[in-house]
Amino acid sequence: MKRLLLPLLAALALPIAVKAESQDFARWKESYFENYPFECVEDGKTQEYTRCAMESLLKSDWN
């Protein structure tokens, strides 16, 4: 009886439906860089081309 009761209580305690926010790559990328003040510039300063490299890595992770 304990084997049946514990999973039943756990199932009732968990939320029935989880509604996630739909997110596309552009929105996800912007949320990732929202506190990063530099834009992507291929031949720019270190912080600028670092952002380009990070965007490329994020895109490869997304796919």
LUMSE-544707 format. One record per residue (C-alpha): residue in three letters; chain; x, y, z. Coordinates in Angstrom, 3 decimals, decimal comma, m for minus. Layout:
# residues N
<r residu="ALA" chaine="A" c1="X" c2="Y" c3="Z"/>
...
This chain:
# residues 63
<r residu="MET" chaine="A" c1="0,000" c2="0,000" c3="0,000"/>
<r residu="LYS" chaine="A" c1="2,894" c2="2,386" c3="0,754"/>
<r residu="ARG" chaine="A" c1="4,277" c2="1,799" c3="m2,732"/>
<r residu="LEU" chaine="A" c1="1,041" c2="2,995" c3="m4,266"/>
<r residu="LEU" chaine="A" c1="0,324" c2="5,843" c3="m1,877"/>
<r residu="LEU" chaine="A" c1="3,658" c2="7,648" c3="m2,154"/>
<r residu="PRO" chaine="A" c1="3,676" c2="7,995" c3="m5,991"/>
<r residu="LEU" chaine="A" c1="0,018" c2="8,993" c3="m5,907"/>
<r residu="LEU" chaine="A" c1="0,694" c2="11,773" c3="m3,400"/>
<r residu="ALA" chaine="A" c1="3,735" c2="12,920" c3="m5,355"/>
<r residu="ALA" chaine="A" c1="1,703" c2="13,072" c3="m8,581"/>
<r residu="LEU" chaine="A" c1="m1,007" c2="15,133" c3="m6,909"/>
<r residu="ALA" chaine="A" c1="1,503" c2="17,506" c3="m5,330"/>
<r residu="LEU" chaine="A" c1="3,178" c2="18,344" c3="m8,650"/>
<r residu="PRO" chaine="A" c1="1,634" c2="20,936" c3="m10,943"/>
<r residu="ILE" chaine="A" c1="m0,673" c2="19,378" c3="m13,515"/>
<r residu="ALA" chaine="A" c1="0,350" c2="21,527" c3="m16,471"/>
<r residu="VAL" chaine="A" c1="3,585" c2="23,369" c3="m17,037"/>
<r residu="LYS" chaine="A" c1="3,286" c2="26,246" c3="m19,469"/>
<r residu="ALA" chaine="A" c1="6,624" c2="27,427" c3="m20,770"/>
<r residu="GLU" chaine="A" c1="7,148" c2="30,687" c3="m22,589"/>
<r residu="SER" chaine="A" c1="7,737" c2="30,067" c3="m26,252"/>
<r residu="GLN" chaine="A" c1="11,165" c2="31,352" c3="m27,118"/>
<r residu="ASP" chaine="A" c1="12,911" c2="31,762" c3="m30,414"/>
<r residu="PHE" chaine="A" c1="16,639" c2="32,145" c3="m30,896"/>
<r residu="ALA" chaine="A" c1="16,621" c2="35,949" c3="m31,204"/>
<r residu="ARG" chaine="A" c1="14,729" c2="36,436" c3="m27,932"/>
<r residu="TRP" chaine="A" c1="16,905" c2="33,888" c3="m26,159"/>
<r residu="LYS" chaine="A" c1="20,097" c2="35,547" c3="m27,457"/>
<r residu="GLU" chaine="A" c1="18,941" c2="38,994" c3="m26,341"/>
<r residu="SER" chaine="A" c1="18,073" c2="37,722" c3="m22,876"/>
<r residu="TYR" chaine="A" c1="21,521" c2="36,143" c3="m22,671"/>
<r residu="PHE" chaine="A" c1="23,245" c2="39,467" c3="m23,486"/>
<r residu="GLU" chaine="A" c1="20,846" c2="41,865" c3="m21,745"/>
<r residu="ASN" chaine="A" c1="23,545" c2="43,035" c3="m19,299"/>
<r residu="TYR" chaine="A" c1="26,411" c2="42,937" c3="m21,809"/>
<r residu="PRO" chaine="A" c1="26,985" c2="46,483" c3="m23,136"/>
<r residu="PHE" chaine="A" c1="28,896" c2="45,622" c3="m26,338"/>
<r residu="GLU" chaine="A" c1="27,490" c2="44,751" c3="m29,761"/>
<r residu="CYS" chaine="A" c1="29,045" c2="42,229" c3="m32,137"/>
<r residu="VAL" chaine="A" c1="31,763" c2="43,805" c3="m34,321"/>
<r residu="GLU" chaine="A" c1="33,909" c2="41,250" c3="m36,184"/>
<r residu="ASP" chaine="A" c1="37,009" c2="43,464" c3="m36,344"/>
<r residu="GLY" chaine="A" c1="36,314" c2="45,467" c3="m33,187"/>
<r residu="LYS" chaine="A" c1="37,837" c2="45,499" c3="m29,737"/>
<r residu="THR" chaine="A" c1="38,220" c2="42,400" c3="m27,606"/>
<r residu="GLN" chaine="A" c1="34,785" c2="42,735" c3="m25,970"/>
<r residu="GLU" chaine="A" c1="33,099" c2="43,252" c3="m29,344"/>
<r residu="TYR" chaine="A" c1="34,545" c2="40,255" c3="m31,148"/>
<r residu="THR" chaine="A" c1="34,129" c2="38,173" c3="m28,007"/>
<r residu="ARG" chaine="A" c1="30,410" c2="38,808" c3="m28,333"/>
<r residu="CYS" chaine="A" c1="30,556" c2="37,644" c3="m31,949"/>
<r residu="ALA" chaine="A" c1="32,250" c2="34,431" c3="m30,866"/>
<r residu="MET" chaine="A" c1="29,692" c2="33,894" c3="m28,104"/>
<r residu="GLU" chaine="A" c1="26,791" c2="34,478" c3="m30,505"/>
<r residu="SER" chaine="A" c1="28,279" c2="31,907" c3="m32,852"/>
<r residu="LEU" chaine="A" c1="28,608" c2="29,399" c3="m30,009"/>
<r residu="LEU" chaine="A" c1="25,068" c2="30,074" c3="m28,829"/>
<r residu="LYS" chaine="A" c1="23,731" c2="29,539" c3="m32,328"/>
<r residu="SER" chaine="A" c1="25,532" c2="26,204" c3="m32,574"/>
<r residu="ASP" chaine="A" c1="24,078" c2="25,200" c3="m29,194"/>
<r residu="TRP" chaine="A" c1="20,574" c2="26,214" c3="m30,283"/>
<r residu="ASN" chaine="A" c1="20,659" c2="23,956" c3="m33,344"/>
